[in-house]
Amino acid sequence: MQPAIRNADFKTLERFDAAGEFQTSLCFQCRKCTAGCPVTFAMDLYPDQVVRLVQLGQRQQVLESRTIWVCSSCETCTTRCPNGVHIAELMDGLKELAIQRGIASRQPQIQALHETFVADVKRRGRIFEGMLLPMYWLRSGSVKQMLETGSWRDEMQMGLSMFRKGRLPLFPKGIKGKSEIRTILERSNLQE
């Protein structure tokens, strides 16, 4: 099914390419990205359609799509692209733009995980596995469901097992350059 064209905003392409160097203008619709994507079964727009809609200035349609949230950022599309279009990075940039514009995802749990992940990287410079899942549970509202169903016991048991095997640290590891990572993340926001 071809997406409908409406309310073109041709500055979107320029803005995206300037902000993230996605190189969307180089796409000639060979569809190698879509052919290799492992999650197209769950998408409402294919990766090549997202790129084309960005080229055509169809920002709103792309930002409201399920595809940008379903993308797992596996980089298969980017690797397969003969012209070096950074499709996985574009999908991440579109997620950030949707969040900035207040466009709610039709995949709220995926959006909650994305926001939790980015916030943790901004704060610490890397992910702290010991807090990522609990913060996601709080942000997504899963805690209530876990308490109601009693599944929190299973999660606690798994956490203890991981801790005993040394797979779940109690304290985050420090890294050098936290401020540089924070600056990169703040600069990468696709401002209006």
N, C-alpha and C positions, 0 to 999 in steps of 0.2 A: 504494500500500500504506500503510495507516494504521499509525503506530507504536504499539506496545503501551504501556499505562500501567502503571507499577509504582513502588513505593516513593516516594510523593509527598513532596516537601520544599517546602512552600509559602513558606518563608522565602527561597528562592532569588530569587523575583521581587522581593521587597522589597530584598534585598541588591543585586541588579543595578541596580535603579532608583536606589537610594541612592548606589551607588558610581560609576555612570557616566551617570546620567540618560538611560538608553536609552529610557524611556517605553514599555516593553513592555506595560504594562497597558492602553494605549490601542489596541492592535491588535484589530480586529474581524474579522480573517480575510478581507479582500477579495481577497487573493492577487495584488495588483498587483506586489508585490515579486518573487514567483516568476515571474509572467508576463514581467517585464522582465529577469530575471537571465540573463546570457550564459553562465553555467557550470552550469546545472541538469543538463545532460547527464552531468556527472561527480559529482553529489551523491547521497548516499544518503537525505538528508532535504532537502526544499525549504525555502527561507528562511521561508515562512509556518509550516511545521511546526516549525522550530527555535523561532520566537517562541512558538508555542502550547505547545510542550513546556516552555519556560521558564515560561510562565504557569501550567502545571499542576505545576510543581515537579519535572520530570523531568530534573534536572541531570545525573545519571550517563549517561543515554541520549544527551543532547546532547553532553557532553564526550567520549564515545567515538565520536561520529559522524565521518565523513569530511568532511562538509559544512563544518564550521568551518575546516578546513585548505584546502579547495578554494576557498573564497570569496576572490576577488581584491581585495576592498575597493574596487571600482570606484564604489561609492556609488549605483548605479542604483536599487537597492531603496529606499534612504533617500530619494532624490529623488522616487520614484514614490509613496511612502506618503502617503495623504491625511491621516493623523493625526500625522505627524511622528515616527514610531517610528524610532529610530536603529539600523537593522538592521545596517549594516556595522560600526558601532562595537561593537554587541553581539557580533558574530562575533569581532572582535579581543579583546574582553574575555573571551569564552569560551576563546579560544586561550590567553590568559594564565592563566586559571583552570586549564585542563587541564595546563599546564606546572607550575604551582604544586602541583597535586595529584599530579604524577608520572604522569599518564595519557599513555602513549606514543601518538603519532599513528600512524595507519595510512598516513600520508604523511610518512615521516621526512625526506625531502629538503625538503619544504615547511616542516616544523617547524624544520629546521636553518637555512633561509633566514630565517624569521621571527625566530628567536632571534639570529642574526647581525645582522640589521637593527636590532632593538631595542637590542642591546648597543652597536652603533656610535653610534646616536643618543644613548643614555645617556652614552657616553664623550665624544663630541665635540660634541653638540648638533645634529648633522646627519650625513648620510652622507658618508663619504669613499670615493668610487668606486674609488680606486686600491687600497683594501684590502678592500672589501666582498666581491668575488668570491673572492680568495685565502682570506679567512677562512671563507667559506662552503664552499669546497672542503675545507678542513681539518676543519671541523665536521661536514660531511656524509660524509666519507670518500671523496670523489671523487678525491682526489690519487692514491690507490693505483690506481684504475681508469685514470686519465689516464696514469700511468707505464706501466702494463701495455699499454695500447692505443697509446701514442705520441701521443695526441691533445693532449698538453701542448704539442707543437710548434706546432699550429694555434692554440692559445690564446695562446702567446707571440707568434706572428706577428700575430694580431689586436690584441693589446695594444700592440705596437710601432707598428702602423699607426695606432691611435687616439692614441698619444702624439705621433707626428709631426704629426697633424692638430690637436693641441691639445685633444683630447677626453679625455685621461687625465692628470690632474695628478700630479706626484710627491709633493706635500705637501698636506695638508688645509688648507682655508681656515678661519680662525678665525671665530667668531661671538660676539656678545655674548649674555649670558644663559644660558650652559651650565648653570649651577646651577639656574636656574628650570626648564629643560627636564627636567633630572634629577629635580627635585622633582615635576613634573607626572607623569612616568612612574612614579615610586615611589608617588605618591598614587593613581594610576589602577589599581593592582593590586587585584583583587577579593579581599580578604582573607576568610578563613573566619570 
